[in-house]
Amino acid sequence: MAHIQLLLNLNNDGGQNLDKIKKIGLNSNQIKVIAIIAMTIDHVTWLLFPGCSIIAKEEAGKV
């Protein structure tokens, strides 16, 4: 679980989080699989709840 939480918290911090990923031992293929799973979940929720993205944009003031 800590692996996923670390990946979700990546930001522009000069590569410090990338160093943490290397210490954990995730290779590029494992990171790709995590990205594929996250994108799949995102797309499935978009299909199941198509109006939610419009509602979220309205609440954020983007529409």
C-alpha positions as a LaTeX table, in Angstrom:
\begin{tabular}{lrrr}
\hline
Residue & $x$ (\AA) & $y$ (\AA) & $z$ (\AA) \\
\hline
Met1 & 0.00 & 0.00 & 0.00 \\
Ala2 & 2.88 & 2.34 & 0.72 \\
His3 & 4.07 & 1.89 & $-2.87$ \\
Ile4 & 0.81 & 3.19 & $-4.31$ \\
Gln5 & 0.59 & 6.05 & $-1.81$ \\
Leu6 & 4.11 & 7.15 & $-2.75$ \\
Leu7 & 3.24 & 7.09 & $-6.45$ \\
Leu8 & 0.09 & 9.10 & $-5.85$ \\
Asn9 & 2.08 & 11.78 & $-4.01$ \\
Leu10 & 4.64 & 12.38 & $-6.77$ \\
Asn11 & 5.22 & 16.04 & $-7.50$ \\
Asn12 & 7.97 & 18.39 & $-8.65$ \\
Asp13 & 10.31 & 18.02 & $-5.72$ \\
Gly14 & 13.58 & 17.71 & $-7.55$ \\
Gly15 & 13.44 & 13.93 & $-7.85$ \\
Gln16 & 13.35 & 13.08 & $-4.15$ \\
Asn17 & 10.27 & 10.88 & $-4.56$ \\
Leu18 & 11.88 & 9.10 & $-7.50$ \\
Asp19 & 14.80 & 8.25 & $-5.23$ \\
Lys20 & 12.31 & 6.77 & $-2.75$ \\
Ile21 & 10.79 & 4.64 & $-5.52$ \\
Lys22 & 14.22 & 3.32 & $-6.41$ \\
Lys23 & 14.81 & 2.42 & $-2.74$ \\
Ile24 & 11.49 & 0.58 & $-2.60$ \\
Gly25 & 12.56 & $-1.40$ & $-5.63$ \\
Leu26 & 9.89 & $-0.67$ & $-8.22$ \\
Asn27 & 11.15 & $-1.11$ & $-11.74$ \\
Ser28 & 9.75 & 0.60 & $-14.80$ \\
Asn29 & 7.45 & $-2.30$ & $-15.70$ \\
Gln30 & 5.88 & $-2.32$ & $-12.24$ \\
Ile31 & 5.26 & 1.43 & $-12.44$ \\
Lys32 & 3.68 & 0.95 & $-15.88$ \\
Val33 & 1.34 & $-1.73$ & $-14.50$ \\
Ile34 & 0.29 & 0.60 & $-11.67$ \\
Ala35 & $-0.36$ & 3.36 & $-14.23$ \\
Ile36 & $-2.40$ & 1.01 & $-16.43$ \\
Ile37 & $-4.50$ & $-0.08$ & $-13.44$ \\
Ala38 & $-5.08$ & 3.54 & $-12.38$ \\
Met39 & $-6.07$ & 4.57 & $-15.91$ \\
Thr40 & $-8.41$ & 1.59 & $-16.23$ \\
Ile41 & $-10.13$ & 2.49 & $-12.96$ \\
Asp42 & $-10.44$ & 6.09 & $-14.18$ \\
His43 & $-11.98$ & 5.05 & $-17.49$ \\
Val44 & $-14.38$ & 2.55 & $-15.92$ \\
Thr45 & $-15.64$ & 5.13 & $-13.44$ \\
Trp46 & $-16.04$ & 7.60 & $-16.31$ \\
Leu47 & $-18.19$ & 5.02 & $-18.13$ \\
Leu48 & $-20.27$ & 4.20 & $-15.06$ \\
Phe49 & $-20.71$ & 7.82 & $-13.93$ \\
Pro50 & $-20.53$ & 9.96 & $-17.09$ \\
Gly51 & $-22.04$ & 13.11 & $-15.60$ \\
Cys52 & $-19.66$ & 13.32 & $-12.64$ \\
Ser53 & $-16.87$ & 14.97 & $-14.60$ \\
Ile54 & $-19.21$ & 17.81 & $-15.60$ \\
Ile55 & $-20.33$ & 18.24 & $-11.99$ \\
Ala56 & $-16.71$ & 18.30 & $-10.77$ \\
Lys57 & $-15.77$ & 20.93 & $-13.35$ \\
Glu58 & $-18.74$ & 23.09 & $-12.35$ \\
Glu59 & $-17.76$ & 22.87 & $-8.68$ \\
Ala60 & $-14.19$ & 23.83 & $-9.56$ \\
Gly61 & $-15.48$ & 26.77 & $-11.61$ \\
Lys62 & $-14.06$ & 25.53 & $-14.91$ \\
Val63 & $-17.34$ & 25.38 & $-16.82$ \\
\hline
\end{tabular}
